[in-house]
Amino acid sequence: MKRLRPVDLLLAGYNLVLACVWMSLLGRAPQATGLVVVHLAAAALPWGLARLPASPPRWLGILRQAYPWAGFVLFWSELGVLQAVRQAPTHDAFVAALDLRLFGAHLHQVWLPAAPAAWFQELMFGSYLSYYLLVFGPVLVAGLAGRGRMFRNMTFRLLVSYLGCDLLYVLFPVYGPRFGADPAAGQFLDGFFRSVSESLRAAGDSPGTAFPSSHVAGVFTAAFLGFRWFPRPVAWVWTAGALAVAASTVYTGNHFLVDVVAGGLVALVLQAAVSRLAAGGAGNPLRPVFPCVLPSRIAAQVAPRVLARREGGGS
C-alpha cells in the first residue's frame, strides 16, 4: 500500500470529527444517520485510493489528486445545514463587543458613509469577488500545467486553513454583521459587482461562519503560496490582492475587522504548524514562457543563415 499523504490524513480526521458531531444529533435530525455514514465512508476513502495500482487509469489518477477539492465545497455547504439543525447559540454579541473594544468602532459602519462613491463601492465589491481568482487560480494553473507537486502542496496548505476555520465554526458559530440589524445595511448602490456578489452569497452562504473570516484565511494562504511557487512580481500582486480582499470584506459589511484579523492569524498559525508536513522545497517556480525578441538574439540566429546563403550563391 502506498503511504498516505498529509492531505489524506487531514481529510480523514475532519470527516471523523464531523461524523462524531452528527452522531450527537441522532434522533434529532432525520439526515444525521445518512451523514454519519457518508463521513465514515469519506474518512475511509484515502485508504482505498492509496491501494490504487502504480499506474492507474488516467481518470483514477486525476481523482486521486483532485478529490480533496470536492470536500472543500461539500464541507462548506454542510456547515449551514449543521447550524440550522443544531440551533447552537451564536457568539455574535461577544465578537461585536470585542471588535468595539479593540478598534473603538465597527469599521464598516464608519467606512461606508465616509466613502460612498459608486465607483469605490464597485471597486470594493470587485475586490471581494477577486477572492475566487486569487485562491483557485493558482491551483488551476498548477493542475493544467501538470505540476503535480505544486498542485498537491497548494491543495494541502489551502485545505489546512479552510478546515481549521470550519472546525472553529462548528465550535464557535458567529453569524456576523450581515445577519443582524446593521445600520450600514441597505446603504449600498446598485452595481454589477455588487449584484454578482449578492447572488453568489445567496446561492452558497453558510450562516454561522463569520468568525474568523475564511475569505481572509484563504487569500493570505494563497499569497504565501505565491511567494513559494511563483516569481516575486506575481507573488507581490497576489499579496496586494489579498489585502484588497481583506479590506473589501469589511467595507461590504460581510465581516467585522476583528474577523479579518482572526482570519489572518488562523492562516499564519496553521501554515507555520504544518510547515514540516508541507515541506519539500518550492522547486522551479512556474514562469511564463515568452518568445525571445531581443535584437541581439535574433541577429545571432539569423546572421549565420544569411552568410551561408551568400557563400552558397557565390560558389
C-alpha angles and dihedrals in degrees: 000000000000119000115266115246123233090252090056092054091045093054094042091052094048092049091051091051092051091046088057091048092053091045087061088058097052109133092019100068125037092215094052096090094050093047092050089055092045093051093047090050091047090050089055094045096087091058090052093049090048089062093062114123120264091257106032124178112284095253092053091050090052090048090051091055101037105036094095089068091061086060091053092059097040096046092053093051091047094058093068091048091048093051091048091052098043097040085204115185111263127224100222095125091054094048093046091050091047091051091052093046093051101040106020094235141027100268096210091058091053100038100054096055089045093052108026098146114134093230091053092049090052090048091053095046090046089052089050090055093047085074090087093054094045095050104034101027097075092046091051092048091050092050095047091046091054093240097150098175092049092048092050094047093049092046093051096046094046093048091050089059096042097045090046088057091045092055090051090051090054092050099035113024117192125177097200132213095304092068098050137068092280114177090213092061115105095022096102122104123233113266141153098253092043092053091049091047093049092048092053091046092051091048099048114014121131114205115227096040103102102104116087103018109242088193089064095041089052099048093043089052089048090051089052090051089050090062090046099049112015136058115278096252090056091046092053090050089053090049092052089049091050091053090048091052091049091052092046093054088062099040092050090052095242093120144018115240089250088060089057093049091048092049091052092048092049091053093046096047097043095045090051090048094054097039092111094047091049094043122121104114130270094264119200111340117244103253130178115249115224128181112258111248100169109138092226092054092047091048091049090054099041103039097067090051092051092049092048091053092049092050090047092050094048096052 
